[in-house]
Every structure is written in structure tokens, then in C-alpha cells.
Amino acid sequence: MLTPENYMGFILPTPEEEEAIARGIAADPDTYEPTTEEMMAMRPLRGRPVNPDKKVLLSVRYSPEVVEFFRSTGTGWQTRMDEALQEWIASHR
């Protein structure tokens, strides 16, 4: 038998706590409790969000020194490499 103490390790709110939660939702002007129809119309998000800045996937070869330098700067090194190339383009127009 499921009880609040053994339901997947979670302690479920009591009816009084549920009422307090509902009152809090009703009092908050920035939110509301969606209807069953609205919940059924919602679709789960899948994958990464669409990035409005489209990038082109290609294979390119760089000298080991260039790759080592940018990789040594840590996470986001490819973005920093892209930014460095964009700066070069801007200064050579």
C-alpha cells in the first residue's frame, strides 16, 4: 500500500499543505495552475534549444600550436576560436 512515507522515497504534502500551495498559486499574479486541457496540450522539450546564430559544420585543419593554445583555455575554446577569427575579419575589412 502506498503511503506518503513510502511513495518513491518522497513525502507527499498533506491535504492542508496542498491547500496552502493552491492558495499561494492563486495569490501569485505571475502564475496559475494550468487546466487539464492545457497540461495535455503541452509537449515535452526534446534536444537542445534552436540557436538563432546558425553555425556551419565543416572539417578544417589547424596547426597543433593553435589547437593546443585554444584548448588550454578550457571549456568554450571553440567559441573563443570563432570569436578570434571574427575579430580578425572585422579588422581586415
N, CA, C and O atoms as a CHARMM CRD file, in Angstrom:
* protein
*
  372
    1    1 MET  N      0.84000  -1.18200   0.00000 PROA 1      0.00000
    2    1 MET  CA     0.00000   0.00000   0.00000 PROA 1      0.00000
    3    1 MET  C      0.88500   1.24600   0.00000 PROA 1      0.00000
    4    1 MET  O      1.84400   1.34200   0.76600 PROA 1      0.00000
    5    2 LEU  N      0.55100   2.18600  -0.86200 PROA 2      0.00000
    6    2 LEU  CA     1.31700   3.41600  -0.93200 PROA 2      0.00000
    7    2 LEU  C      0.89300   4.36200   0.17500 PROA 2      0.00000
    8    2 LEU  O     -0.29300   4.59900   0.40400 PROA 2      0.00000
    9    3 THR  N      1.87300   4.88200   0.83600 PROA 3      0.00000
   10    3 THR  CA     1.63100   5.90400   1.85800 PROA 3      0.00000
   11    3 THR  C      2.54500   7.07800   1.54300 PROA 3      0.00000
   12    3 THR  O      3.50200   6.92500   0.78400 PROA 3      0.00000
   13    4 PRO  N      2.26600   8.25600   2.11600 PROA 4      0.00000
   14    4 PRO  CA     3.15600   9.39600   1.86100 PROA 4      0.00000
   15    4 PRO  C      4.60500   9.10500   2.23200 PROA 4      0.00000
   16    4 PRO  O      5.51200   9.70700   1.65800 PROA 4      0.00000
   17    5 GLU  N      4.84200   8.21600   3.15600 PROA 5      0.00000
   18    5 GLU  CA     6.20000   7.93500   3.60000 PROA 5      0.00000
   19    5 GLU  C      6.96200   7.00300   2.66400 PROA 5      0.00000
   20    5 GLU  O      8.19300   7.00500   2.67600 PROA 5      0.00000
   21    6 ASN  N      6.26300   6.20200   1.85100 PROA 6      0.00000
   22    6 ASN  CA     6.99200   5.23700   1.02800 PROA 6      0.00000
   23    6 ASN  C      6.78300   5.40700  -0.47300 PROA 6      0.00000
   24    6 ASN  O      7.19700   4.53900  -1.24100 PROA 6      0.00000
   25    7 TYR  N      6.15900   6.48700  -0.91600 PROA 7      0.00000
   26    7 TYR  CA     5.93800   6.70400  -2.33900 PROA 7      0.00000
   27    7 TYR  C      7.23600   7.18200  -2.97800 PROA 7      0.00000
   28    7 TYR  O      7.54400   8.37300  -2.93300 PROA 7      0.00000
   29    8 MET  N      7.98600   6.28300  -3.56100 PROA 8      0.00000
   30    8 MET  CA     9.23200   6.56200  -4.27000 PROA 8      0.00000
   31    8 MET  C     10.19800   7.38800  -3.41600 PROA 8      0.00000
   32    8 MET  O     10.99200   8.15600  -3.96000 PROA 8      0.00000
   33    9 GLY  N     10.14500   7.24600  -2.11400 PROA 9      0.00000
   34    9 GLY  CA    11.07300   7.95600  -1.25000 PROA 9      0.00000
   35    9 GLY  C     10.69500   9.39300  -0.97100 PROA 9      0.00000
   36    9 GLY  O     11.40700  10.08400  -0.24200 PROA 9      0.00000
   37   10 PHE  N      9.58600   9.86400  -1.53700 PROA 10     0.00000
   38   10 PHE  CA     9.15900  11.24500  -1.31200 PROA 10     0.00000
   39   10 PHE  C      8.07500  11.28200  -0.25700 PROA 10     0.00000
   40   10 PHE  O      7.25100  10.37100  -0.17000 PROA 10     0.00000
   41   11 ILE  N      8.07300  12.31900   0.53300 PROA 11     0.00000
   42   11 ILE  CA     6.97900  12.54100   1.46500 PROA 11     0.00000
   43   11 ILE  C      6.01200  13.49500   0.77400 PROA 11     0.00000
   44   11 ILE  O      6.35600  14.64400   0.49600 PROA 11     0.00000
   45   12 LEU  N      4.81800  13.02100   0.50300 PROA 12     0.00000
   46   12 LEU  CA     3.82800  13.82100  -0.20100 PROA 12     0.00000
   47   12 LEU  C      3.21100  14.84700   0.73400 PROA 12     0.00000
   48   12 LEU  O      3.12300  14.61100   1.93900 PROA 12     0.00000
   49   13 PRO  N      2.77900  15.99500   0.19000 PROA 13     0.00000
   50   13 PRO  CA     2.14300  17.00200   1.03100 PROA 13     0.00000
   51   13 PRO  C      0.81900  16.49600   1.59200 PROA 13     0.00000
   52   13 PRO  O      0.11800  15.70100   0.96500 PROA 13     0.00000
   53   14 THR  N      0.50200  16.97000   2.76900 PROA 14     0.00000
   54   14 THR  CA    -0.79000  16.63900   3.37900 PROA 14     0.00000
   55   14 THR  C     -1.86200  17.44000   2.66700 PROA 14     0.00000
   56   14 THR  O     -1.54400  18.39000   1.95100 PROA 14     0.00000
   57   15 PRO  N     -3.12900  17.08100   2.84700 PROA 15     0.00000
   58   15 PRO  CA    -4.20500  17.88800   2.23600 PROA 15     0.00000
   59   15 PRO  C     -4.13400  19.35800   2.66500 PROA 15     0.00000
   60   15 PRO  O     -4.42000  20.24600   1.86100 PROA 15     0.00000
   61   16 GLU  N     -3.76100  19.62100   3.90500 PROA 16     0.00000
   62   16 GLU  CA    -3.65100  21.00600   4.36600 PROA 16     0.00000
   63   16 GLU  C     -2.52000  21.73500   3.63600 PROA 16     0.00000
   64   16 GLU  O     -2.65600  22.90100   3.26700 PROA 16     0.00000
   65   17 GLU  N     -1.39000  21.02100   3.43300 PROA 17     0.00000
   66   17 GLU  CA    -0.27800  21.61900   2.70700 PROA 17     0.00000
   67   17 GLU  C     -0.64700  21.85100   1.24500 PROA 17     0.00000
   68   17 GLU  O     -0.25700  22.86300   0.66300 PROA 17     0.00000
   69   18 GLU  N     -1.39300  20.92500   0.64800 PROA 18     0.00000
   70   18 GLU  CA    -1.85700  21.10400  -0.73000 PROA 18     0.00000
   71   18 GLU  C     -2.72500  22.35300  -0.84700 PROA 18     0.00000
   72   18 GLU  O     -2.59600  23.11400  -1.80600 PROA 18     0.00000
   73   19 GLU  N     -3.60700  22.56200   0.12700 PROA 19     0.00000
   74   19 GLU  CA    -4.46400  23.75800   0.12300 PROA 19     0.00000
   75   19 GLU  C     -3.62200  25.02300   0.23800 PROA 19     0.00000
   76   19 GLU  O     -3.89200  26.01000  -0.44700 PROA 19     0.00000
   77   20 ALA  N     -2.59900  25.00300   1.10200 PROA 20     0.00000
   78   20 ALA  CA    -1.72800  26.16200   1.25200 PROA 20     0.00000
   79   20 ALA  C     -0.97100  26.44500  -0.04600 PROA 20     0.00000
   80   20 ALA  O     -0.78300  27.60300  -0.42000 PROA 20     0.00000
   81   21 ILE  N     -0.54400  25.39900  -0.72000 PROA 21     0.00000
   82   21 ILE  CA     0.14100  25.55300  -2.00500 PROA 21     0.00000
   83   21 ILE  C     -0.82100  26.16000  -3.02400 PROA 21     0.00000
   84   21 ILE  O     -0.45200  27.08400  -3.74800 PROA 21     0.00000
   85   22 ALA  N     -2.04300  25.65100  -3.08700 PROA 22     0.00000
   86   22 ALA  CA    -3.04800  26.17000  -4.02900 PROA 22     0.00000
   87   22 ALA  C     -3.34900  27.63800  -3.73900 PROA 22     0.00000
   88   22 ALA  O     -3.50500  28.43200  -4.66700 PROA 22     0.00000
   89   23 ARG  N     -3.43300  28.00900  -2.45600 PROA 23     0.00000
   90   23 ARG  CA    -3.68300  29.41700  -2.10300 PROA 23     0.00000
   91   23 ARG  C     -2.50300  30.28500  -2.55700 PROA 23     0.00000
   92   23 ARG  O     -2.69800  31.39800  -3.04500 PROA 23     0.00000
   93   24 GLY  N     -1.28200  29.76900  -2.39300 PROA 24     0.00000
   94   24 GLY  CA    -0.10700  30.51000  -2.84200 PROA 24     0.00000
   95   24 GLY  C     -0.11100  30.71900  -4.34000 PROA 24     0.00000
   96   24 GLY  O      0.23000  31.79900  -4.82100 PROA 24     0.00000
   97   25 ILE  N     -0.49400  29.69400  -5.08200 PROA 25     0.00000
   98   25 ILE  CA    -0.58800  29.81500  -6.54600 PROA 25     0.00000
   99   25 ILE  C     -1.63900  30.84700  -6.91600 PROA 25     0.00000
  100   25 ILE  O     -1.41000  31.69000  -7.78400 PROA 25     0.00000
  101   26 ALA  N     -2.79500  30.78300  -6.25800 PROA 26     0.00000
  102   26 ALA  CA    -3.88500  31.71500  -6.55900 PROA 26     0.00000
  103   26 ALA  C     -3.48800  33.15600  -6.23100 PROA 26     0.00000
  104   26 ALA  O     -3.92800  34.08400  -6.91000 PROA 26     0.00000
  105   27 ALA  N     -2.66900  33.35300  -5.20800 PROA 27     0.00000
  106   27 ALA  CA    -2.27600  34.70600  -4.79300 PROA 27     0.00000
  107   27 ALA  C     -1.14400  35.27900  -5.63200 PROA 27     0.00000
  108   27 ALA  O     -0.91000  36.48700  -5.60400 PROA 27     0.00000
  109   28 ASP  N     -0.43800  34.44000  -6.37700 PROA 28     0.00000
  110   28 ASP  CA     0.69700  34.89800  -7.16800 PROA 28     0.00000
  111   28 ASP  C      0.21200  35.39000  -8.52400 PROA 28     0.00000
  112   28 ASP  O     -0.30500  34.59900  -9.31200 PROA 28     0.00000
  113   29 PRO  N      0.37000  36.69400  -8.81700 PROA 29     0.00000
  114   29 PRO  CA    -0.12300  37.21600 -10.09800 PROA 29     0.00000
  115   29 PRO  C      0.69100  36.74500 -11.30300 PROA 29     0.00000
  116   29 PRO  O      0.24400  36.88900 -12.44100 PROA 29     0.00000
  117   30 ASP  N      1.87200  36.18700 -11.06800 PROA 30     0.00000
  118   30 ASP  CA     2.72600  35.76200 -12.17300 PROA 30     0.00000
  119   30 ASP  C      2.53700  34.31800 -12.58600 PROA 30     0.00000
  120   30 ASP  O      3.20100  33.85600 -13.51300 PROA 30     0.00000
  121   31 THR  N      1.65000  33.59000 -11.92500 PROA 31     0.00000
  122   31 THR  CA     1.47700  32.18200 -12.26600 PROA 31     0.00000
  123   31 THR  C      0.03900  31.75600 -12.02600 PROA 31     0.00000
  124   31 THR  O     -0.75500  32.48500 -11.43100 PROA 31     0.00000
  125   32 TYR  N     -0.27000  30.58900 -12.49100 PROA 32     0.00000
  126   32 TYR  CA    -1.57900  29.98800 -12.26500 PROA 32     0.00000
  127   32 TYR  C     -1.44100  28.48900 -12.42000 PROA 32     0.00000
  128   32 TYR  O     -0.43400  28.00400 -12.93500 PROA 32     0.00000
  129   33 GLU  N     -2.43200  27.76200 -11.98500 PROA 33     0.00000
  130   33 GLU  CA    -2.41300  26.31100 -12.13400 PROA 33     0.00000
  131   33 GLU  C     -3.05200  25.97100 -13.46900 PROA 33     0.00000
  132   33 GLU  O     -4.22400  26.27800 -13.68700 PROA 33     0.00000
  133   34 PRO  N     -2.29400  25.33600 -14.37600 PROA 34     0.00000
  134   34 PRO  CA    -2.85200  25.02200 -15.69600 PROA 34     0.00000
  135   34 PRO  C     -4.01300  24.02700 -15.59700 PROA 34     0.00000
  136   34 PRO  O     -4.07000  23.18300 -14.70300 PROA 34     0.00000
  137   35 THR  N     -4.92200  24.16500 -16.54300 PROA 35     0.00000
  138   35 THR  CA    -6.05100  23.24200 -16.60300 PROA 35     0.00000
  139   35 THR  C     -5.58200  21.90100 -17.13800 PROA 35     0.00000
  140   35 THR  O     -4.47100  21.78900 -17.65600 PROA 35     0.00000
  141   36 THR  N     -6.41500  20.89700 -17.01700 PROA 36     0.00000
  142   36 THR  CA    -6.09400  19.57400 -17.55700 PROA 36     0.00000
  143   36 THR  C     -5.87800  19.65800 -19.06200 PROA 36     0.00000
  144   36 THR  O     -4.97800  19.01500 -19.60100 PROA 36     0.00000
  145   37 GLU  N     -6.70700  20.45200 -19.74100 PROA 37     0.00000
  146   37 GLU  CA    -6.57600  20.60000 -21.19300 PROA 37     0.00000
  147   37 GLU  C     -5.22600  21.23300 -21.55500 PROA 37     0.00000
  148   37 GLU  O     -4.57100  20.81400 -22.50900 PROA 37     0.00000
  149   38 GLU  N     -4.82200  22.24800 -20.78000 PROA 38     0.00000
  150   38 GLU  CA    -3.53200  22.88100 -21.04600 PROA 38     0.00000
  151   38 GLU  C     -2.37800  21.91500 -20.78900 PROA 38     0.00000
  152   38 GLU  O     -1.40400  21.89200 -21.54200 PROA 38     0.00000
  153   39 MET  N     -2.48500  21.13000 -19.74200 PROA 39     0.00000
  154   39 MET  CA    -1.44000  20.14900 -19.44700 PROA 39     0.00000
  155   39 MET  C     -1.34700  19.10900 -20.56200 PROA 39     0.00000
  156   39 MET  O     -0.24900  18.71600 -20.95500 PROA 39     0.00000
  157   40 MET  N     -2.49800  18.66100 -21.07200 PROA 40     0.00000
  158   40 MET  CA    -2.50000  17.65800 -22.13900 PROA 40     0.00000
  159   40 MET  C     -1.93900  18.23000 -23.44800 PROA 40     0.00000
  160   40 MET  O     -1.38600  17.48600 -24.25900 PROA 40     0.00000
  161   41 ALA  N     -2.07900  19.56200 -23.66100 PROA 41     0.00000
  162   41 ALA  CA    -1.58800  20.18400 -24.88600 PROA 41     0.00000
  163   41 ALA  C     -0.09000  20.42100 -24.85300 PROA 41     0.00000
  164   41 ALA  O      0.53000  20.64200 -25.89400 PROA 41     0.00000
  165   42 MET  N      0.49800  20.37800 -23.65800 PROA 42     0.00000
  166   42 MET  CA     1.93700  20.61500 -23.53900 PROA 42     0.00000
  167   42 MET  C      2.70800  19.41700 -24.07300 PROA 42     0.00000
  168   42 MET  O      2.32900  18.26300 -23.87500 PROA 42     0.00000
  169   43 ARG  N      3.80300  19.73200 -24.75700 PROA 43     0.00000
  170   43 ARG  CA     4.66500  18.68500 -25.27000 PROA 43     0.00000
  171   43 ARG  C      6.01700  18.78400 -24.58600 PROA 43     0.00000
  172   43 ARG  O      6.50500  19.88600 -24.33600 PROA 43     0.00000
  173   44 PRO  N      6.62400  17.65000 -24.28100 PROA 44     0.00000
  174   44 PRO  CA     7.94400  17.71000 -23.64700 PROA 44     0.00000
  175   44 PRO  C      8.98000  18.29100 -24.60700 PROA 44     0.00000
  176   44 PRO  O      8.92100  18.07100 -25.81700 PROA 44     0.00000
  177   45 LEU  N      9.91600  19.02900 -24.04900 PROA 45     0.00000
  178   45 LEU  CA    11.00900  19.56700 -24.85300 PROA 45     0.00000
  179   45 LEU  C     12.00100  18.45400 -25.11900 PROA 45     0.00000
  180   45 LEU  O     12.31700  17.66000 -24.23300 PROA 45     0.00000
  181   46 ARG  N     12.48200  18.40500 -26.33800 PROA 46     0.00000
  182   46 ARG  CA    13.45300  17.38800 -26.69400 PROA 46     0.00000
  183   46 ARG  C     14.65900  18.06700 -27.33100 PROA 46     0.00000
  184   46 ARG  O     14.52600  18.99000 -28.13500 PROA 46     0.00000
  185   47 GLY  N     15.82400  17.59200 -26.95400 PROA 47     0.00000
  186   47 GLY  CA    17.04100  18.10100 -27.55700 PROA 47     0.00000
  187   47 GLY  C     17.39400  19.49800 -27.09300 PROA 47     0.00000
  188   47 GLY  O     16.80300  20.03100 -26.15500 PROA 47     0.00000
  189   48 ARG  N     18.36500  20.07500 -27.76500 PROA 48     0.00000
  190   48 ARG  CA    18.84800  21.39900 -27.43000 PROA 48     0.00000
  191   48 ARG  C     17.94000  22.45200 -28.03700 PROA 48     0.00000
  192   48 ARG  O     17.32200  22.21700 -29.07600 PROA 48     0.00000
  193   49 PRO  N     17.85300  23.61700 -27.39400 PROA 49     0.00000
  194   49 PRO  CA    17.07300  24.69900 -27.99700 PROA 49     0.00000
  195   49 PRO  C     17.69700  25.13600 -29.32200 PROA 49     0.00000
  196   49 PRO  O     18.90700  25.01200 -29.51200 PROA 49     0.00000
  197   50 VAL  N     16.89000  25.63400 -30.21400 PROA 50     0.00000
  198   50 VAL  CA    17.38000  26.08800 -31.50700 PROA 50     0.00000
  199   50 VAL  C     18.19200  27.36100 -31.28600 PROA 50     0.00000
  200   50 VAL  O     17.71200  28.31100 -30.66600 PROA 50     0.00000
  201   51 ASN  N     19.40700  27.37600 -31.78800 PROA 51     0.00000
  202   51 ASN  CA    20.27000  28.54200 -31.67600 PROA 51     0.00000
  203   51 ASN  C     20.00800  29.45700 -32.86100 PROA 51     0.00000
  204   51 ASN  O     20.13000  29.02700 -34.00800 PROA 51     0.00000
  205   52 PRO  N     19.64300  30.73200 -32.60100 PROA 52     0.00000
  206   52 PRO  CA    19.36700  31.62800 -33.72400 PROA 52     0.00000
  207   52 PRO  C     20.63000  31.96700 -34.53400 PROA 52     0.00000
  208   52 PRO  O     20.53200  32.37500 -35.69200 PROA 52     0.00000
  209   53 ASP  N     21.80700  31.80000 -33.92800 PROA 53     0.00000
  210   53 ASP  CA    23.06300  32.05800 -34.63200 PROA 53     0.00000
  211   53 ASP  C     23.52400  30.76100 -35.28700 PROA 53     0.00000
  212   53 ASP  O     24.24100  29.96600 -34.68000 PROA 53     0.00000
  213   54 LYS  N     23.10800  30.56200 -36.51100 PROA 54     0.00000
  214   54 LYS  CA    23.44700  29.33200 -37.22000 PROA 54     0.00000
  215   54 LYS  C     24.94200  29.23500 -37.44900 PROA 54     0.00000
  216   54 LYS  O     25.58800  30.21100 -37.82900 PROA 54     0.00000
  217   55 LYS  N     25.47900  28.07000 -37.22000 PROA 55     0.00000
  218   55 LYS  CA    26.89300  27.79100 -37.46200 PROA 55     0.00000
  219   55 LYS  C     26.98000  26.78100 -38.59800 PROA 55     0.00000
  220   55 LYS  O     26.02900  26.04600 -38.86400 PROA 55     0.00000
  221   56 VAL  N     28.11700  26.75200 -39.25800 PROA 56     0.00000
  222   56 VAL  CA    28.35300  25.83000 -40.36200 PROA 56     0.00000
  223   56 VAL  C     29.29800  24.74300 -39.86700 PROA 56     0.00000
  224   56 VAL  O     30.38400  25.03800 -39.36800 PROA 56     0.00000
  225   57 LEU  N     28.88900  23.49800 -40.00400 PROA 57     0.00000
  226   57 LEU  CA    29.73400  22.37800 -39.62300 PROA 57     0.00000
  227   57 LEU  C     30.66400  22.04800 -40.78900 PROA 57     0.00000
  228   57 LEU  O     30.21200  21.80000 -41.90600 PROA 57     0.00000
  229   58 LEU  N     31.97600  22.04700 -40.51100 PROA 58     0.00000
  230   58 LEU  CA    32.92600  21.68400 -41.53800 PROA 58     0.00000
  231   58 LEU  C     34.16300  21.08000 -40.90000 PROA 58     0.00000
  232   58 LEU  O     34.38700  21.19600 -39.69500 PROA 58     0.00000
  233   59 SER  N     34.94000  20.44800 -41.71900 PROA 59     0.00000
  234   59 SER  CA    36.19100  19.85900 -41.26500 PROA 59     0.00000
  235   59 SER  C     37.31100  20.78500 -41.70700 PROA 59     0.00000
  236   59 SER  O     37.39400  21.15800 -42.87700 PROA 59     0.00000
  237   60 VAL  N     38.17700  21.15800 -40.76000 PROA 60     0.00000
  238   60 VAL  CA    39.25900  22.08600 -41.07600 PROA 60     0.00000
  239   60 VAL  C     40.50500  21.65700 -40.30500 PROA 60     0.00000
  240   60 VAL  O     40.39500  21.03700 -39.24700 PROA 60     0.00000
  241   61 ARG  N     41.67700  21.97900 -40.82200 PROA 61     0.00000
  242   61 ARG  CA    42.92600  21.59900 -40.16100 PROA 61     0.00000
  243   61 ARG  C     43.64300  22.86100 -39.68600 PROA 61     0.00000
  244   61 ARG  O     43.81100  23.82100 -40.43800 PROA 61     0.00000
  245   62 TYR  N     44.06300  22.83600 -38.41200 PROA 62     0.00000
  246   62 TYR  CA    44.84200  23.91900 -37.82600 PROA 62     0.00000
  247   62 TYR  C     46.17400  23.34700 -37.35900 PROA 62     0.00000
  248   62 TYR  O     46.30800  22.13900 -37.16100 PROA 62     0.00000
  249   63 SER  N     47.15400  24.22600 -37.18500 PROA 63     0.00000
  250   63 SER  CA    48.43900  23.76300 -36.66700 PROA 63     0.00000
  251   63 SER  C     48.24800  23.31100 -35.22600 PROA 63     0.00000
  252   63 SER  O     47.38900  23.83400 -34.51700 PROA 63     0.00000
  253   64 PRO  N     49.04500  22.34500 -34.79400 PROA 64     0.00000
  254   64 PRO  CA    48.91600  21.84300 -33.43100 PROA 64     0.00000
  255   64 PRO  C     49.05200  22.94000 -32.38000 PROA 64     0.00000
  256   64 PRO  O     48.38900  22.89000 -31.34400 PROA 64     0.00000
  257   65 GLU  N     49.91000  23.93500 -32.63800 PROA 65     0.00000
  258   65 GLU  CA    50.09900  25.01900 -31.68200 PROA 65     0.00000
  259   65 GLU  C     48.82700  25.83100 -31.47200 PROA 65     0.00000
  260   65 GLU  O     48.50500  26.21800 -30.34900 PROA 65     0.00000
  261   66 VAL  N     48.10700  26.08600 -32.55900 PROA 66     0.00000
  262   66 VAL  CA    46.86400  26.86000 -32.47600 PROA 66     0.00000
  263   66 VAL  C     45.82300  26.08700 -31.66800 PROA 66     0.00000
  264   66 VAL  O     45.19000  26.63800 -30.76700 PROA 66     0.00000
  265   67 VAL  N     45.65400  24.81300 -31.99600 PROA 67     0.00000
  266   67 VAL  CA    44.66100  23.99800 -31.29300 PROA 67     0.00000
  267   67 VAL  C     45.04500  23.84800 -29.82700 PROA 67     0.00000
  268   67 VAL  O     44.18400  23.95600 -28.95400 PROA 67     0.00000
  269   68 GLU  N     46.30200  23.60600 -29.54300 PROA 68     0.00000
  270   68 GLU  CA    46.75400  23.44200 -28.16400 PROA 68     0.00000
  271   68 GLU  C     46.51100  24.71800 -27.35800 PROA 68     0.00000
  272   68 GLU  O     46.07000  24.66500 -26.20900 PROA 68     0.00000
  273   69 PHE  N     46.80800  25.87200 -27.98000 PROA 69     0.00000
  274   69 PHE  CA    46.59600  27.13500 -27.28000 PROA 69     0.00000
  275   69 PHE  C     45.13400  27.30900 -26.89700 PROA 69     0.00000
  276   69 PHE  O     44.82600  27.58100 -25.73700 PROA 69     0.00000
  277   70 PHE  N     44.22900  27.15700 -27.86200 PROA 70     0.00000
  278   70 PHE  CA    42.81700  27.38000 -27.57600 PROA 70     0.00000
  279   70 PHE  C     42.25500  26.32800 -26.61700 PROA 70     0.00000
  280   70 PHE  O     41.46000  26.65400 -25.73600 PROA 70     0.00000
  281   71 ARG  N     42.66200  25.07500 -26.78400 PROA 71     0.00000
  282   71 ARG  CA    42.19100  24.03500 -25.85900 PROA 71     0.00000
  283   71 ARG  C     42.66200  24.29500 -24.43400 PROA 71     0.00000
  284   71 ARG  O     41.95300  23.98800 -23.47600 PROA 71     0.00000
  285   72 SER  N     43.85300  24.86100 -24.29600 PROA 72     0.00000
  286   72 SER  CA    44.39300  25.12400 -22.95600 PROA 72     0.00000
  287   72 SER  C     43.59800  26.20400 -22.22100 PROA 72     0.00000
  288   72 SER  O     43.74600  26.36600 -21.01000 PROA 72     0.00000
  289   73 THR  N     42.75500  26.94300 -22.94600 PROA 73     0.00000
  290   73 THR  CA    41.95500  27.98800 -22.28700 PROA 73     0.00000
  291   73 THR  C     40.70600  27.41900 -21.63600 PROA 73     0.00000
  292   73 THR  O     39.96600  28.15300 -20.98200 PROA 73     0.00000
  293   74 GLY  N     40.45800  26.12600 -21.80200 PROA 74     0.00000
  294   74 GLY  CA    39.35500  25.46900 -21.10100 PROA 74     0.00000
  295   74 GLY  C     38.08600  25.36700 -21.92500 PROA 74     0.00000
  296   74 GLY  O     38.06600  25.59100 -23.13600 PROA 74     0.00000
  297   75 THR  N     37.01900  25.01400 -21.19900 PROA 75     0.00000
  298   75 THR  CA    35.71600  24.83300 -21.83400 PROA 75     0.00000
  299   75 THR  C     35.32700  26.09300 -22.60700 PROA 75     0.00000
  300   75 THR  O     35.51400  27.21200 -22.13100 PROA 75     0.00000
  301   76 GLY  N     34.79000  25.89200 -23.79200 PROA 76     0.00000
  302   76 GLY  CA    34.37700  27.00700 -24.64500 PROA 76     0.00000
  303   76 GLY  C     35.47400  27.45500 -25.59200 PROA 76     0.00000
  304   76 GLY  O     35.37300  28.51700 -26.20600 PROA 76     0.00000
  305   77 TRP  N     36.52000  26.65200 -25.71400 PROA 77     0.00000
  306   77 TRP  CA    37.65000  27.05400 -26.54600 PROA 77     0.00000
  307   77 TRP  C     37.26800  27.23600 -28.00500 PROA 77     0.00000
  308   77 TRP  O     37.82100  28.10700 -28.67700 PROA 77     0.00000
  309   78 GLN  N     36.33500  26.43500 -28.51200 PROA 78     0.00000
  310   78 GLN  CA    35.93900  26.57300 -29.91500 PROA 78     0.00000
  311   78 GLN  C     35.20100  27.89000 -30.13700 PROA 78     0.00000
  312   78 GLN  O     35.35200  28.52700 -31.18000 PROA 78     0.00000
  313   79 THR  N     34.40200  28.29400 -29.14700 PROA 79     0.00000
  314   79 THR  CA    33.70800  29.57700 -29.24200 PROA 79     0.00000
  315   79 THR  C     34.72400  30.71600 -29.23600 PROA 79     0.00000
  316   79 THR  O     34.59300  31.67000 -30.00300 PROA 79     0.00000
  317   80 ARG  N     35.74200  30.61800 -28.37100 PROA 80     0.00000
  318   80 ARG  CA    36.77900  31.65000 -28.34100 PROA 80     0.00000
  319   80 ARG  C     37.56500  31.68900 -29.64700 PROA 80     0.00000
  320   80 ARG  O     37.96800  32.76000 -30.09800 PROA 80     0.00000
  321   81 MET  N     37.78400  30.52800 -30.25200 PROA 81     0.00000
  322   81 MET  CA    38.46900  30.49700 -31.54100 PROA 81     0.00000
  323   81 MET  C     37.61900  31.19900 -32.59300 PROA 81     0.00000
  324   81 MET  O     38.13800  31.96100 -33.40800 PROA 81     0.00000
  325   82 ASP  N     36.32300  30.94300 -32.57600 PROA 82     0.00000
  326   82 ASP  CA    35.40700  31.59500 -33.51100 PROA 82     0.00000
  327   82 ASP  C     35.42500  33.11300 -33.30800 PROA 82     0.00000
  328   82 ASP  O     35.45100  33.87600 -34.27400 PROA 82     0.00000
  329   83 GLU  N     35.40900  33.54200 -32.03700 PROA 83     0.00000
  330   83 GLU  CA    35.44100  34.98200 -31.74500 PROA 83     0.00000
  331   83 GLU  C     36.73600  35.61600 -32.23300 PROA 83     0.00000
  332   83 GLU  O     36.71700  36.72900 -32.75900 PROA 83     0.00000
  333   84 ALA  N     37.86900  34.91800 -32.06700 PROA 84     0.00000
  334   84 ALA  CA    39.15900  35.44500 -32.53200 PROA 84     0.00000
  335   84 ALA  C     39.14600  35.59700 -34.05100 PROA 84     0.00000
  336   84 ALA  O     39.64700  36.58800 -34.58200 PROA 84     0.00000
  337   85 LEU  N     38.58200  34.63200 -34.74000 PROA 85     0.00000
  338   85 LEU  CA    38.50100  34.72700 -36.20500 PROA 85     0.00000
  339   85 LEU  C     37.56100  35.85500 -36.62900 PROA 85     0.00000
  340   85 LEU  O     37.83000  36.53600 -37.61900 PROA 85     0.00000
  341   86 GLN  N     36.47200  36.06200 -35.90300 PROA 86     0.00000
  342   86 GLN  CA    35.55600  37.16200 -36.22300 PROA 86     0.00000
  343   86 GLN  C     36.24000  38.52100 -36.01500 PROA 86     0.00000
  344   86 GLN  O     36.04600  39.44700 -36.80200 PROA 86     0.00000
  345   87 GLU  N     37.04500  38.62900 -34.94400 PROA 87     0.00000
  346   87 GLU  CA    37.80200  39.87800 -34.71500 PROA 87     0.00000
  347   87 GLU  C     38.77300  40.12600 -35.85700 PROA 87     0.00000
  348   87 GLU  O     38.92200  41.25800 -36.31700 PROA 87     0.00000
  349   88 TRP  N     39.43700  39.06200 -36.32000 PROA 88     0.00000
  350   88 TRP  CA    40.38000  39.20100 -37.43600 PROA 88     0.00000
  351   88 TRP  C     39.66300  39.69700 -38.67200 PROA 88     0.00000
  352   88 TRP  O     40.15700  40.58100 -39.37100 PROA 88     0.00000
  353   89 ILE  N     38.49400  39.12800 -38.94300 PROA 89     0.00000
  354   89 ILE  CA    37.70800  39.56200 -40.12300 PROA 89     0.00000
  355   89 ILE  C     37.33700  41.01900 -39.99300 PROA 89     0.00000
  356   89 ILE  O     37.47100  41.77500 -40.95500 PROA 89     0.00000
  357   90 ALA  N     36.87100  41.43500 -38.81800 PROA 90     0.00000
  358   90 ALA  CA    36.44800  42.83500 -38.62200 PROA 90     0.00000
  359   90 ALA  C     37.60800  43.80000 -38.82100 PROA 90     0.00000
  360   90 ALA  O     37.41700  44.90000 -39.34000 PROA 90     0.00000
  361   91 SER  N     38.80800  43.39900 -38.41500 PROA 91     0.00000
  362   91 SER  CA    39.95500  44.30000 -38.54700 PROA 91     0.00000
  363   91 SER  C     40.58400  44.27900 -39.94400 PROA 91     0.00000
  364   91 SER  O     41.45700  45.09400 -40.24200 PROA 91     0.00000
  365   92 HSD  N     40.14700  43.35900 -40.79500 PROA 92     0.00000
  366   92 HSD  CA    40.71400  43.25400 -42.13800 PROA 92     0.00000
  367   92 HSD  C     39.69200  43.54400 -43.23800 PROA 92     0.00000
  368   92 HSD  O     39.88100  43.13300 -44.38300 PROA 92     0.00000
  369   93 ARG  N     38.64900  44.22300 -42.90700 PROA 93     0.00000
  370   93 ARG  CA    37.65700  44.58700 -43.94400 PROA 93     0.00000
  371   93 ARG  C     38.00600  45.88900 -44.58000 PROA 93     0.00000
  372   93 ARG  O     37.29200  46.35300 -45.46800 PROA 93     0.00000
